Amino acid sequence: MSRFNYFAREAAATLLRMARTTKDPSVAAGLVQRAADLKDRTGELPPDDIASMAEEPQKPLTRN
């Protein structure tokens, strides 16, 4: 794997994790779009379980 692909995969994984934590749908959509752009450039996204993201309930960002 080339060095660019490695860093692009790491960046895409970080973008997807950030999209998962935000409550603003437009920000989440933008982050996912950026991850998709990286996928187009490198040929694949990092192995991240997208299906489990949809099943996980939203966690509050504040302490209870």
C-alpha positions as CSV (number, residue, x, y, z in Angstrom):
1,M,0.0,0.0,0.0
2,S,1.4,3.4,-0.9
3,R,2.0,6.0,1.7
4,F,-0.7,8.2,0.2
5,N,-3.2,5.5,0.3
6,Y,-2.4,4.7,3.9
7,F,-2.8,8.3,5.0
8,A,-6.0,8.8,2.9
9,R,-7.5,5.7,4.5
10,E,-6.7,7.0,8.0
11,A,-8.2,10.4,7.1
12,A,-11.3,8.8,5.6
13,A,-11.8,6.7,8.8
14,T,-11.4,9.9,10.9
15,L,-13.9,11.7,8.8
16,L,-16.4,8.9,9.2
17,R,-15.9,8.8,13.0
18,M,-16.4,12.5,13.1
19,A,-19.6,12.3,11.0
20,R,-20.9,9.6,13.5
21,T,-20.5,12.0,16.5
22,T,-22.0,15.2,15.1
23,K,-25.6,16.1,15.6
24,D,-25.8,18.4,12.7
25,P,-27.0,16.4,9.6
26,S,-25.4,18.9,7.1
27,V,-22.0,18.6,8.8
28,A,-22.3,14.8,8.9
29,A,-23.2,14.8,5.2
30,G,-20.2,17.0,4.4
31,L,-17.8,14.8,6.3
32,V,-19.2,11.6,4.6
33,Q,-18.8,13.4,1.2
34,R,-15.2,14.2,1.9
35,A,-14.6,10.5,2.9
36,A,-16.2,9.5,-0.4
37,D,-13.9,11.9,-2.2
38,L,-10.9,10.2,-0.6
39,K,-12.4,6.8,-1.6
40,D,-12.6,7.9,-5.2
41,R,-8.9,9.0,-5.1
42,T,-7.6,5.9,-3.4
43,G,-10.0,3.2,-4.6
44,E,-11.4,2.1,-1.3
45,L,-12.5,3.2,2.1
46,P,-11.1,1.9,5.4
47,P,-13.0,-1.1,6.8
48,D,-15.6,0.6,9.0
49,D,-18.8,-1.1,9.8
50,I,-21.3,1.4,8.2
51,A,-24.3,-0.8,9.0
52,S,-23.5,-0.7,12.7
53,M,-23.4,3.1,12.6
54,A,-27.1,3.2,11.6
55,E,-28.1,0.8,14.3
56,E,-26.3,2.6,17.2
57,P,-28.5,5.0,19.2
58,Q,-27.4,8.6,19.4
59,K,-25.3,9.1,22.6
60,P,-25.7,12.5,24.4
61,L,-22.5,14.6,24.3
62,T,-23.1,15.8,27.9
63,R,-22.5,14.0,31.1
64,N,-25.5,12.8,33.1
